[in-house]
Amino acid sequence: MDANQTACAPEARAYDLVLAYIKGEIAAGELKLGDKLPSERALMSRLSLSRNSVREALRQLENMGFVRSVHGQGSFLVNEAGRGFAELFSMLLLLHQTDRQEFWELRRCLETSAFAAAAAAPDPACLAEMEQAVEQMEQAGTLEQLEQAEEAFHRALLACSGNRLFRLIQNALAAPGQTYRRETLTTLDESVRAPLCATHRCILESLRTGRTADGLAALEEHFKLIR
């Protein structure tokens, strides 16, 4: 990538310049995940930036989850984007730019799509994880055990979809999801526990037998129970 082209936009922020340079190197095949980035001095020279500007840009990329700085070794290209996305979603909640209802609606849409993808080509390993989670839900003696098993079931369902972006979003929603799940399960009447476990069992069996409509109906019932 021609650094002079990048440096000729003086009004661009340092972050934009460094990001554009790194993206250009990736596109050209010069950088891949795990590779060490050019040194601060090299970036300063190539992009005509000050040391502070380069450091701030790398810090922002690290916050996004695409750069990891190792003391004494330098900065490396990584894919930890879920961490940055999780922080973004957390801030949206704190600023009241989304709420519990929208959270569950996003989860419902996400898992409905994930189920449809999983139904097309069920992964035996994921089905085994879902089976284990359902059994743990059915045998759970405490709220914490039920919560952990229920979370494991949905994590396995998303994995069964084979869609990496689904998993990324799921990981970003993990923290608020845990809070909302605990609040919901705490207030659920004991009589609802059996139907809740039954919906998970039905989702699993529908993936095994190819009865997609039954699984989608069970998934919809599941979200009605926990919202």
C-alpha positions, 0 to 999 in steps of 0.5 A, spaced: 500 500 500 502 506 498 503 510 504 503 517 501 496 516 498 494 515 506 498 520 508 495 526 504 488 526 507 491 531 513 484 532 516 483 524 517 484 522 524 490 518 526 485 512 527 483 512 520 490 512 517 492 506 521 486 502 520 486 504 512 493 502 512 492 495 516 486 493 512 490 495 505 496 490 508 491 485 509 488 485 503 495 485 499 496 479 503 502 482 507 498 481 514 494 475 517 491 473 523 497 472 528 502 477 525 506 482 528 504 489 526 510 494 524 513 498 529 510 504 532 517 508 529 515 504 522 508 506 522 510 513 524 514 514 518 510 511 513 504 514 515 507 521 517 504 521 524 506 522 531 508 517 536 502 519 540 497 519 534 500 512 533 499 509 540 492 512 540 490 509 534 493 502 536 489 503 543 483 504 539 484 498 535 486 494 541 479 496 544 475 494 538 479 487 539 483 487 532 490 488 536 493 485 542 499 489 545 504 485 548 509 488 553 516 488 550 514 484 543 510 489 540 502 489 537 499 483 533 493 482 529 488 478 532 480 477 532 477 478 539 472 483 536 466 480 540 470 483 546 469 490 543 462 488 540 460 486 548 462 493 550 458 496 545 452 493 547 453 494 554 454 501 553 447 501 549 444 498 555 447 503 560 445 509 556 438 506 555 438 506 548 435 499 548 432 495 553 430 488 555 424 487 550 428 489 544 434 484 547 429 478 547 426 480 540 434 480 538 435 473 541 429 470 538 430 472 531 437 470 532 436 463 535 430 462 530 435 463 524 440 459 527 435 453 528 433 453 521 441 453 519 442 447 524 436 443 521 439 443 514 445 440 517 445 438 524 452 437 527 452 430 531 457 434 536 453 440 537 447 435 538 450 431 544 452 438 547 445 440 547 443 433 550 447 434 555 445 441 557 437 438 557 439 433 561 442 437 566 436 442 566 432 436 567 436 434 573 438 441 576 437 442 583 438 449 584 437 455 580 444 456 578 445 449 575 438 451 571 441 457 569 448 454 567 445 448 563 440 453 559 445 457 557 449 451 555 444 449 551 443 455 547 450 456 546 450 449 543 444 451 538 448 457 536 454 453 534 450 448 531 448 453 526 455 453 523 455 461 523 460 465 526 457 471 526 451 468 530 456 466 535 459 473 535 453 476 537 451 471 542 458 472 545 456 480 545 449 478 548 452 473 554 453 478 560 446 482 559 443 475 557 446 472 564 442 477 568 436 477 564 436 469 564 437 469 572 432 475 573 427 471 569 428 464 572 428 467 579 421 469 578 418 463 574 413 459 578 415 452 579 410 449 575 413 453 569 420 449 570 417 443 566 414 446 560 421 450 560 425 444 560 420 440 555 421 446 550 428 445 550 427 437 549 423 438 543 428 443 540 433 438 540 429 432 538 426 436 532 433 437 530 434 429 530 428 427 527 428 433 521 421 436 524 423 443 523 416 446 524 415 442 531 422 445 533 420 452 531 414 452 535 418 450 541 423 455 540 417 460 540 414 457 546 420 458 550 421 465 548 414 466 551 415 463 557 422 467 559 420 474 556 
